[in-house]
């Protein structure tokens, strides 16, 4: 049998491509390319946009406050996704309430539980939503922070980040309570200090006023004592008649003292007599050149103001032979003591 042309034919048959197989391969390639451009690429572009927008939201917490759709429940899935994309562009990731991307995506999942775009968007942007919530906690907007934590819990209730956020929220609340308590304590301490200062000032003013009043009283007493001393300048001890001094100091002058020629005994006060009181009165008197007594004053007495009037009345009626100097009468001042004794 001639086999010279059989082996080349077999080789050609083994190296040739079946047209059916080629057609199938072409169809698969075309479908793969179409799927990439129609499904895979748009999906990845959308996810990358969500991630970038989520990062921007975490970095810039100031979200737009435009009004939410009038009736969210009436929106279709496509409309909800469009609202979610708009919210992401406006940096409304988890706030404000009712008008944020997370709520729109979760509404999509309520209408269409298997929607991959919404589920992936929530999963991939969860960390950025948590970062935005953490900033709300740091801003100490505790009610809003609690709402955002509850919203994140609806999206991924088992995520451990929620535990961290709740711990931070509780810590911030305690810190704020402690700061408020410290501020109240400081305010109370300041008020107590002000009250103490006011009380001390009032006491100091009262003490100063009392000291000034006492000083005025003492000065008035000194002034009164000075006036009394001026009115009663006589010495406490009995003195010799002043007319005698010139007689001792001037040897060339002949001076004689005034001599009592008529003495009137004082009347014993009735009240003192009834009280069995005794005493004495020192009086100072002026004897004129005619021997008449004038200017009778009480300079000392014991007891005081009991026998004064009787003594002055009696002495005023005395008569003297005037004192003489070189034979000429002169006026002199004398001091006498009158005794008041009850005869027993």
Secondary structure, 3 states (H helix, E strand, C coil): CCCCCHHHHHHHHHHCCCHHHHHHHHHHHHHHHHHHHHHHHHHHHHHHHHHHHHHHHHHCCCCCCCCCCCCHHHCCHHHHHHHHHHHHHCCCCCCCCCCCHHHHHHHHHHHCCCCHHHHHHHHHCHHHHHHHHHHHHHCCCHHHHHHHHHHHHHHCCCCCHHHHHHHHHHHHHHHHHHHHHHHHHHHHHHHHHHHHHHHHHHHHHHHHHHHHHHHHHHHHHHHHHHHHHHHCCCCCCCCCCCHHHHHHHCCCCCEECCEEEECCCCCCCHHHHHCCCCEEEEEEEEECCCCEEEEEEEEEEECCCCCHHHHHHHHHCCEEECEEECCEEECEEEEEEEEECCCC
